[in-house]
Amino acid sequence: MKRITTASSTGITTWRQPVIVILSLCFILLAGCKAEQKVASYNDLYSERPLTVLIAPVQDNAKRPPIRTKQDELFNQEYTSAALYMRETLSQPLVTMGYYTLPPLASDVVLDRIGMEYKQLMNGDLHLLDSLYHIDAVLLVAIHKWQEPEINEMVVYAEYTLRSTKTNTDLMHTWVRGRKIQPVDNEGEAIELPSDTEFMLSSGLDIRTVRRCILVEQMSDFVIRNLPISSRRWYYKHDQYVSANPSYYRFNILPDGSIEREEYNEDAFGNECFTD
């Protein structure tokens, strides 16, 4: 189990972050033998050094209940809103890592012109994106399932793939079980965090949709920020010795807002995600 405390919860100021990043890299260089390094996990990505990434629409495979009442309709809308919000927030961590991204509207225009959707992007020939638009890779994300095992929990199963437009190979392929756990009061009812309430008031979304949006945004940020830093950045070569996340893991947002990563495996993901 790996627990990560977020910068916001520690009060780390912006001017100190570069120093902390450098110190962290030095520490990981010394301790890197304990986990597989990025240079091994992302060997193809280091060979190709992509810079421009197209973000495809999120493939929303989550099963919806049949609509019989207005409540059913609202429940289904939570899923749809979370998937749309997820795509809107995928660009920021890529940009932070030094990659160029196309805005969603521009990406949609490009995909419409070449006539490719999720299945073709996952399995087809992507060379046209390279030759016509100079796009190096495509980020594909699929939401496979939502669950609510407890009154204060929301769980999502997602798949992240970064495909090369030059070689049609997977530069990254990760499966994650994300979970957001709300604190509870003495009666066992979920308590909203101040950040959840602030999000709800600023977005106009209901609190259940807000929980889903926060979960998929923070989970995606955690996944994408583990990619190798773009070769445009000066510490690109140092970053290759940082520990890589495994291909399968659990991502948890704990009641106090901190983040935890737990070990997982392919069998557990398949059994939990693809069976009712």
C-alpha positions in Angstrom: 0.0 0.0 0.0 1.3 3.4 -0.9 -0.2 6.6 0.6 0.5 10.0 -0.9 -0.3 13.2 0.8 -1.6 15.9 -1.5 0.2 19.3 -1.7 -2.9 21.1 -0.6 -3.1 19.2 2.6 0.5 19.9 3.5 0.4 23.6 2.8 3.4 23.4 0.4 3.8 26.8 -1.3 4.3 27.1 -5.1 7.8 28.5 -4.9 9.0 25.4 -3.0 7.6 22.8 -5.3 10.5 22.7 -7.8 13.0 22.2 -5.0 10.9 19.4 -3.5 10.6 17.8 -7.0 14.3 17.8 -7.4 14.9 16.4 -3.9 12.3 13.7 -4.5 14.0 12.7 -7.7 17.3 12.4 -5.9 15.7 10.2 -3.3 14.1 8.0 -5.8 17.3 7.6 -7.7 18.8 6.1 -4.6 15.8 3.9 -3.9 14.8 3.1 -7.4 15.7 -0.5 -7.2 12.7 -1.2 -5.0 10.2 -0.7 -7.9 10.3 -0.8 -11.7 11.6 2.4 -13.1 9.9 4.5 -15.8 12.7 3.7 -18.3 11.7 0.0 -18.1 7.9 0.4 -17.9 7.7 3.0 -20.7 10.5 1.8 -23.0 8.6 2.4 -26.2 7.6 5.9 -25.2 11.2 6.8 -24.4 12.2 5.5 -27.8 9.6 7.5 -29.7 9.5 10.7 -27.6 6.0 11.8 -28.5 5.2 15.5 -28.0 1.7 16.1 -29.4 -1.2 14.1 -28.0 -4.8 14.0 -29.3 -7.3 13.2 -26.5 -10.2 11.1 -27.8 -13.7 11.3 -26.4 -14.0 9.2 -23.2 -15.6 5.8 -24.0 -18.4 5.5 -21.5 -19.3 1.8 -21.2 -20.9 2.1 -17.8 -24.2 0.2 -17.7 -27.3 2.4 -17.1 -30.4 1.2 -15.4 -33.6 1.4 -17.5 -35.3 4.8 -17.3 -38.7 4.3 -15.6 -38.8 7.5 -13.4 -37.3 11.0 -13.4 -34.9 9.7 -10.7 -33.6 7.1 -13.1 -33.0 9.8 -15.7 -31.1 11.9 -13.2 -29.0 8.9 -12.1 -28.0 8.2 -15.7 -27.1 11.8 -16.2 -24.5 11.6 -13.4 -22.6 9.0 -15.5 -22.8 11.1 -18.6 -21.7 14.3 -16.9 -18.8 12.6 -15.2 -17.5 11.2 -18.5 -17.8 14.6 -20.2 -16.0 16.3 -17.4 -13.3 13.6 -17.4 -12.4 14.4 -20.9 -12.3 18.1 -20.3 -9.7 17.6 -17.5 -7.4 15.1 -19.2 -5.4 17.8 -21.0 -4.1 19.7 -17.9 -1.8 16.9 -16.5 -0.4 16.2 -20.0 0.4 19.9 -20.4 2.0 20.0 -16.9 4.2 17.1 -18.0 5.3 19.1 -21.1 3.1 17.7 -23.8 1.1 19.6 -26.4 -2.6 18.7 -26.6 -5.4 19.5 -29.0 -8.5 21.1 -27.5 -11.5 18.7 -27.5 -13.3 20.5 -30.3 -10.2 20.4 -32.6 -9.7 16.7 -31.7 -13.3 16.0 -32.6 -12.9 17.7 -36.0 -9.8 15.7 -36.8 -11.4 12.4 -35.8 -14.5 13.2 -37.9 -12.4 14.0 -40.9 -10.5 10.7 -40.8 -13.6 8.8 -39.7 -12.2 7.1 -36.7 -14.0 6.3 -33.3 -12.9 4.5 -30.2 -12.6 1.0 -31.5 -10.7 2.0 -34.6 -8.4 4.2 -32.5 -7.7 1.3 -30.1 -7.1 -1.3 -32.8 -6.7 0.4 -36.1 -4.0 2.1 -38.1 -3.2 5.6 -36.8 -0.6 6.7 -39.4 -3.0 9.3 -40.9 -2.9 11.2 -37.7 0.8 11.4 -38.0 1.2 12.1 -41.7 -1.7 14.6 -42.0 -1.8 16.3 -38.6 1.6 15.6 -37.0 0.0 14.0 -34.0 2.4 11.7 -32.2 0.0 9.8 -29.9 -3.6 9.3 -29.0 -4.9 9.1 -25.4 -7.9 6.8 -25.0 -9.8 6.5 -21.8 -12.7 4.1 -21.1 -15.0 4.1 -18.1 -16.2 0.5 -17.8 -18.2 0.4 -14.6 -19.5 2.4 -11.6 -20.4 1.0 -8.2 -21.6 2.3 -4.9 -20.7 -0.4 -2.4 -21.4 1.8 0.7 -23.5 4.9 1.2 -20.3 7.0 1.5 -18.4 5.4 -1.4 -18.3 5.7 -5.2 -16.2 3.4 -7.3 -15.2 3.5 -10.9 -13.3 1.1 -13.2 -11.3 2.8 -15.9 -8.8 2.0 -18.6 -6.1 4.4 -20.0 -4.3 3.8 -23.2 -1.7 6.0 -25.0 -1.2 4.7 -28.6 1.5 5.7 -31.0 0.5 7.1 -34.4 3.9 6.1 -35.8 4.0 2.4 -34.8 0.4 1.6 -33.7 1.8 0.3 -30.4 0.6 1.0 -26.8 3.0 3.4 -25.2 1.0 3.1 -22.0 -1.9 0.8 -20.9 -3.2 1.1 -17.4 -6.3 -0.3 -15.6 -7.4 1.5 -12.4 -10.1 1.0 -9.8 -10.8 4.4 -8.4 -12.7 5.0 -5.1 -13.8 8.2 -3.4 -14.7 7.7 0.3 -16.7 10.4 2.1 -16.4 11.0 5.9 -19.5 10.0 7.8 -21.3 11.5 10.8 -22.4 9.6 13.9 -25.5 8.3 12.1 -23.5 6.9 9.3 -24.5 9.5 6.7 -22.0 10.9 4.3 -20.5 14.3 5.1 -19.5 16.6 2.3 -15.9 18.0 2.2 -15.6 21.8 1.8 -13.9 21.2 -1.6 -17.0 19.1 -2.7 -19.4 21.9 -1.6 -17.3 24.6 -3.3 -17.2 22.5 -6.5 -21.0 22.1 -6.4 -21.7 25.8 -5.9 -19.3 26.9 -8.6 -20.4 24.3 -11.2 -24.2 24.1 -10.6 -23.9 20.3 -10.5 -25.6 18.1 -7.9 -23.4 16.7 -5.1 -23.5 13.1 -6.4 -22.3 14.2 -9.8 -19.6 16.4 -8.1 -18.3 13.3 -6.3 -18.0 11.4 -9.5 -16.3 14.3 -11.3 -13.7 14.8 -8.5 -12.9 11.1 -8.5 -12.3 10.8 -12.2 -10.3 14.0 -12.4 -8.0 13.2 -9.5 -7.6 9.6 -10.7 -6.7 10.7 -14.2 -4.3 13.2 -12.9 -2.6 10.5 -10.9 -2.3 8.2 -13.9 -1.1 10.7 -16.4 1.4 12.4 -14.1 3.2 9.1 -13.9 4.0 9.1 -17.6 7.6 10.1 -18.6 8.1 13.8 -18.6 8.2 15.3 -22.1 11.6 15.4 -23.8 11.2 19.2 -24.0 11.9 19.4 -20.2 15.4 19.7 -18.8 14.9 16.9 -16.3 13.7 14.5 -18.8 16.6 12.1 -18.4 16.5 12.2 -14.6 12.8 11.4 -14.7 13.4 8.0 -16.3 14.7 6.6 -13.0 11.6 7.5 -11.1 9.4 4.6 -10.0 6.6 3.7 -12.4 3.1 2.9 -11.3 2.0 -0.8 -12.0 -0.3 -1.6 -14.9 -3.1 -2.4 -12.4 -3.8 -0.6 -9.2 -6.4 0.8 -6.8 -6.6 4.5 -6.4 -8.4 5.8 -3.3 -9.4 9.3 -2.2 -9.6 8.9 1.6 -12.1 10.7 3.9 -9.5 13.3 4.8 -8.8 14.1 1.1 -5.4 12.3 0.9 -4.6 9.8 -1.8 -3.7 6.2 -1.4 -2.5 3.7 -4.0 -3.0 -0.1 -3.4 -1.8 -3.1 -5.2 -4.1 -4.8 -7.6 -3.9 -7.4 -10.4 -5.4 -8.3 -13.7 -7.6 -11.1 -12.4 -9.1 -9.0 -9.6 -9.8 -6.1 -12.0 -11.5 -8.5 -14.5 -13.6 -10.2 -11.9 -14.8 -7.0 -10.3 -15.2 -4.9 -13.4 -16.6 -7.3 -16.0 -18.9 -9.5 -13.8 -22.1 -8.4 -12.2 
